[in-house]
Amino acid sequence: MNFRWLFVICLTIVLLSACAQKPKQDQTMPGMDHNQHNQPSGGKESTNTSQVQAVWKFADSAPQSGKDEQISIQIQDNTGKPIEKFQVSHEKQMHLIVVNKDLSFFNHIHPDYKGKGLFQIRTQFPTGGDYKLIADFIPEGGEAKTESQWVKVSGDVPAAQPLTPETNLTKVVEGKEVSLSFDQLQAGKELTMTFNFLDASTKQPITNLEPYLGAVGHVVILSADAEKYIHNHPLEEKATGPQAKFGTAFPASGIYKLWGQFKHQGKTFIVPYTIQVP
């Protein structure tokens, strides 16, 4: 295994329970350690990440669309003792990814740490339906960990949008023409995905991308069934364009949706793609 990949790839796969109220523990693709640089060092007490779990609570027993909803995430060990210390990863102690069932909605937010293992945030769900929440964090002295939860939100549920692989991976977002390419695209293979940025009007390369959460960008990937979750950080975090390169690996063949998140001229923007991995 190339240790450069181990250092830069943040890869976690979450296998979910069929029951919407009981998330299954996450598993990592064999051979991939996306948190090699966060291993405990001498003199620090290590954390057995396999025993870390999340208890999810919602201020409203039945969350409603279009309304501020408070979400509490209690991080504890398997005896119920709070995990109290967390590493800062890309400027935050916890990253929370929220998607709906057909992956047409995506949100990347950051709960506040209240102490004694408790994180809280207020957010809104745009429509009714089933949503998946994925908490991404690193207990101090441990490895990166993800915990997930499905929640049913009341309100009008729009018709599901079909997830169809795109053949044209060039899009215009916020005045920027963004193209996505892969050096190879095959399940189980280490690969590089490259985002290329041009000004949509002038077609000139964009070379002044700004740091977003401490890096040139972030990429979140989910399988079509929302069971496999990948969070990638760039190979060159201090890059400013016109390219941003990410290393990753897809665990199985199938349809995936990915969201690239970047920042330019003080404004963050998201570029979504749907791809077929052979």
GIKA-V913468 format. One record per pair of residues at least 4 apart in sequence whose C-alpha atoms are under 7 Angstrom apart, sorted by the first residue. I is the first residue (numbers start at 1). J is the second residue. D is the distance in Angstrom with one decimal. If there is no record, write none. Layout:
BEGIN
I/J/D  I/J/D
END
This chain:
BEGIN
2/6/6.7  3/7/6.2  4/8/6.5  5/9/5.7  5/247/6.9  6/32/6.7  6/33/5.6  6/34/5.5  6/36/6.0  7/34/6.5  7/35/6.6  7/36/5.7  7/37/5.9  8/34/6.9  8/233/6.4  8/234/6.9  8/235/5.9  9/34/4.9  9/232/5.6  9/233/6.0  9/247/6.0  9/248/6.3  10/34/4.3  10/35/6.5  10/231/5.4  10/232/4.8  10/233/6.1  11/34/5.2  11/230/4.9  11/231/5.3  11/232/6.2  12/27/7.0  12/28/5.4  12/229/5.9  12/230/5.1  12/231/6.7  13/26/6.1  13/27/5.6  13/28/5.4  13/29/6.8  13/228/4.8  13/229/4.6  13/230/5.9  14/26/4.3  14/27/5.9  14/227/5.9  14/228/5.2  14/229/5.5  15/24/6.1  15/25/6.9  15/26/5.8  15/27/6.8  15/227/5.1  15/228/6.1  16/23/5.4  16/24/4.9  16/227/5.6  17/22/6.2  17/23/5.3  17/24/5.0  20/150/5.0  20/151/6.8  21/149/6.6  21/150/6.0  22/149/6.9  23/148/5.6  23/149/5.3  25/147/6.9  26/146/6.3  26/147/6.8  28/32/7.0  29/251/6.7  35/143/6.1  35/144/6.0  38/143/6.3  39/141/6.6  39/142/6.4  39/143/6.4  40/44/6.4  40/46/5.9  40/141/4.6  40/142/6.4  44/141/6.6  45/141/6.2  46/141/4.4  46/142/5.9  47/139/6.9  47/140/6.9  47/141/5.2  47/142/4.6  48/142/6.4  49/142/5.8  49/143/6.3  49/145/6.9  51/77/5.4  51/78/5.4  52/75/7.0  52/76/5.7  52/77/4.5  52/78/6.3  53/75/5.8  53/76/5.6  53/77/5.9  53/78/6.7  53/147/6.9  54/73/6.2  54/74/5.4  54/75/4.6  54/76/6.3  54/147/6.2  55/73/5.7  55/74/5.0  55/75/6.6  56/72/5.8  56/73/4.8  56/74/6.5  57/71/6.0  57/72/5.1  57/73/6.5  58/70/5.9  58/71/4.9  58/72/6.3  59/69/6.8  59/70/5.4  59/71/6.6  62/153/6.6  62/154/6.8  63/69/6.6  63/153/5.1  63/154/6.2  64/128/7.0  64/153/5.3  64/154/4.7  64/155/6.1  65/124/6.6  65/125/4.9  65/126/5.4  65/127/4.9  65/128/5.4  65/153/6.2  65/154/6.1  65/155/5.5  66/124/5.7  66/125/5.8  66/126/5.4  66/127/6.8  67/124/5.6  68/122/6.0  68/123/5.3  68/124/5.0  69/122/5.3  69/123/5.4  69/124/6.0  70/120/7.0  70/121/5.7  70/122/4.3  70/123/6.6  71/120/5.6  71/121/5.4  71/122/6.2  72/118/6.9  72/119/5.7  72/120/4.5  72/121/6.8  73/118/5.8  73/119/5.1  73/120/6.3  74/117/5.5  74/118/4.5  74/119/6.3  75/82/6.0  75/83/5.7  75/117/4.9  75/118/6.3  76/80/5.5  76/81/5.3  76/82/4.1  76/83/4.8  76/117/6.5  77/81/5.5  77/82/6.4  77/83/6.6  82/116/5.7  82/117/5.1  83/116/6.6  83/117/5.0  84/115/6.5  84/116/4.8  84/117/4.7  85/139/6.1  85/140/5.4  86/93/6.1  86/138/5.7  86/139/4.4  86/140/4.6  87/93/6.0  87/138/5.5  87/139/6.1  87/140/5.3  88/92/5.1  88/93/4.6  89/93/6.0  90/213/5.3  90/214/5.4  91/213/5.7  91/214/6.4  93/137/6.2  94/110/5.9  94/111/6.4  94/135/6.7  94/136/5.7  94/137/4.8  95/108/6.9  95/109/6.1  95/110/5.1  95/135/5.9  95/136/5.0  95/137/6.6  96/108/5.8  96/109/5.2  96/110/5.7  96/133/6.8  96/134/5.6  96/135/4.6  96/136/6.2  97/107/5.8  97/108/4.7  97/109/6.5  97/133/5.7  97/134/5.0  97/135/6.6  98/106/5.8  98/107/5.0  98/108/6.5  98/131/6.8  98/132/5.8  98/133/4.7  98/134/6.5  99/103/5.7  99/105/5.3  99/106/4.7  99/107/6.5  99/131/5.6  99/132/5.4  99/133/6.8  100/104/6.6  100/105/5.5  100/130/5.9  100/131/4.2  100/132/6.1  101/130/5.6  101/131/5.7  102/160/6.0  102/161/6.2  104/161/6.9  111/119/5.7  111/120/5.1  111/121/4.7  112/119/5.4  112/120/5.4  112/121/6.2  113/118/6.1  113/119/4.5  113/120/6.7  114/118/5.4  114/119/5.7  127/155/6.1  127/156/6.0  127/157/6.0  128/153/4.8  128/154/4.7  128/155/4.1  128/156/5.0  128/157/4.7  129/152/5.6  129/153/5.2  129/154/6.5  129/157/5.4  130/150/6.8  130/151/5.8  130/152/4.5  130/153/6.2  131/150/5.6  131/151/5.4  131/152/6.4  132/149/5.8  132/150/4.5  132/151/6.5  133/148/5.5  133/149/5.2  133/150/6.2  134/146/6.5  134/147/5.8  134/148/4.3  134/149/6.7  135/146/5.4  135/147/5.2  135/148/6.1  136/145/5.9  136/146/4.6  136/147/6.9  137/144/5.8  137/145/5.5  137/146/6.5  138/142/6.4  138/143/5.8  138/144/4.5  138/145/5.8  139/143/6.9  164/274/6.7  165/255/6.8  165/274/4.9  165/275/4.6  165/276/5.6  166/274/5.7  166/275/5.9  169/179/5.7  169/180/5.5  170/177/6.8  170/178/5.6  170/179/4.1  170/180/6.4  171/177/5.6  171/178/5.3  171/179/6.4  172/176/5.4  172/177/4.4  172/178/6.1  172/200/6.7  173/177/6.5  173/271/6.8  175/199/6.5  175/200/5.3  176/197/6.6  176/198/5.8  176/199/4.9  176/200/4.8  177/197/5.8  177/198/5.0  177/199/6.0  177/200/4.8  178/195/6.5  178/196/5.6  178/197/4.8  178/198/6.5  179/195/5.6  179/196/5.1  179/197/6.8  180/193/7.0  180/194/5.7  180/195/4.7  180/196/6.5  181/193/5.7  181/194/5.3  181/195/6.7  182/192/5.8  182/193/4.5  182/194/6.3  183/191/6.3  183/192/5.7  183/193/6.7  184/191/6.0  185/277/6.2  185/278/7.0  186/277/5.8  186/278/5.3  187/249/6.9  187/250/5.0  187/251/5.7  187/252/5.0  187/253/5.3  187/277/6.3  187/278/6.2  188/249/6.0  188/250/5.6  188/251/5.2  188/252/6.4  189/249/5.6  190/248/5.9  190/249/4.8  191/247/5.8  191/248/5.6  191/249/6.1  192/245/6.6  192/246/5.6  192/247/4.6  192/248/6.4  193/245/5.8  193/246/5.3  193/247/6.4  194/243/6.6  194/244/5.7  194/245/4.5  194/246/6.4  195/243/5.5  195/244/5.2  195/245/6.4  196/242/5.6  196/243/4.5  196/244/6.7  197/205/6.1  197/206/5.5  197/241/6.8  197/242/5.1  197/243/6.3  198/203/5.3  198/204/5.4  198/205/4.4  198/206/5.2  199/203/4.9  199/204/5.4  199/205/6.3  199/206/6.2  205/242/5.5  206/241/5.9  206/242/5.0  207/240/5.4  207/241/4.4  207/242/4.9  208/240/5.2  208/241/6.3  209/216/6.8  209/240/4.5  209/241/5.8  209/263/6.0  209/264/4.9  210/216/6.3  210/240/6.4  210/263/5.3  210/264/5.5  211/215/4.8  211/216/4.8  211/217/6.9  211/263/6.5  212/216/5.9  212/217/5.7  212/262/6.0  212/263/5.7  215/237/4.5  215/238/6.0  216/237/5.4  216/238/6.0  216/239/5.8  216/240/6.3  216/244/7.0  216/262/6.5  217/233/7.0  217/234/6.6  217/261/5.4  217/262/4.7  218/232/6.0  218/233/5.2  218/234/6.8  218/260/5.9  218/261/5.2  218/262/6.9  219/231/5.9  219/232/5.1  219/233/6.6  219/258/6.8  219/259/5.6  219/260/4.5  219/261/6.2  220/230/5.8  220/231/4.6  220/232/6.4  220/258/5.6  220/259/5.4  220/260/6.8  221/229/5.8  221/230/4.9  221/231/6.4  221/256/6.8  221/257/5.8  221/258/4.2  221/259/6.5  222/226/5.6  222/228/5.5  222/229/4.8  222/230/6.5  222/256/5.6  222/257/5.5  222/258/6.4  223/227/6.2  223/228/5.3  223/229/6.9  223/255/6.1  223/256/4.3  223/257/6.3  224/255/5.4  224/256/5.3  224/257/6.7  232/246/6.7  232/248/6.8  233/246/6.4  234/244/6.8  234/245/5.7  234/246/4.5  235/245/5.8  235/246/5.3  235/247/6.4  239/244/6.7  253/277/5.1  253/278/5.0  254/276/5.7  254/277/5.2  254/278/6.6  255/275/5.8  255/276/4.6  255/277/6.2  256/274/5.8  256/275/5.5  256/276/6.4  257/273/5.7  257/274/4.4  257/275/6.3  258/272/5.7  258/273/5.4  258/274/6.4  259/270/6.3  259/271/5.5  259/272/4.3  259/273/6.5  260/270/5.6  260/271/5.1  260/272/6.3  261/269/5.9  261/270/4.6  261/271/6.6  262/268/5.6  262/269/5.5  262/270/6.5  263/267/5.4  263/268/4.1  263/269/6.1  264/268/6.4
END
